[in-house]
Amino acid sequence: EVQLVESGGGLVQPGGSLRLSCAASGFTVSRNYMTWVRQAPGKGLEWVSLIYAGGSPYYAASVRGRFTISRDESKNTVFLQMNSLRAEDTAVYYCARSRGDSAWYGFDYWGQGALVTVSS
Amino acid sequence: DIQVTQSPSSLSASVGDRVTITCRASQSIADSLNWYQQKPGKAPKLLVYAVSNLQGGVPSRFTGSGSGTDFTLTISSLQPEDFATYYCQQSYTSPDYTFGQGTKVEIK
């Protein structure tokens, strides 16, 4: 059974850092695109970052230069390192996997979400 | 950048109603349009991929259609469990997979 479990969310001060983890089971993260999508309170979905099966990372303009996506194949886990956090980064962060070996057909499995609150 | 615009932003409907949600892309995106359902406090769920293909386990009352820039999600007979927010997403411009603003389907 495919499962994604996020961890690492919490309260952090502006300018601080946090690392989210997304532990996968039932499939191998290096065979799919893995993505992070966030949702600010009461708002819609915003794509944040993605790592291709080949390992190349990509970022939305709003987080480029501050966030880093990576994966550890030995742990079958994807990470999102978030630095220089701002109040507007406050959101629930979801990890998700591509349906197949590209994202053309959407993202078919999602984690439960990790709440990140940036506040002093 | 490709923009996707959903309409309406919200609607009220009764059980048994036919409901249609529209998504328009700012340029042609071929068949790279997916639909998600999200209930409060839950993760999004993939309903329809590549315009018209139902994800496994999704009831047949959900139908996706369209091409090019204009797409629709139709629920043929709204059920109590269908009250949720629906999002379209384009996957044409890898990796910037833009979501629509969402359509909240509420009970009338």
Interface residues (C-beta under 8 A of the other chain):
Chain A: Y33 T35 V37 G44 L45 E46 W47 L50 Y52 Y58 A60 Y94 A96 R99 S102 A103 W104 Y105 G106 F107 D108 W110 G111 Q112 G113
Chain B: S32 N34 Y36 Q38 A43 P44 K45 L46 Y49 A50 N53 Q55 Y87 Q89 S91 S94 P95 D96 Y97 T98 F99 G100 Q101 G102
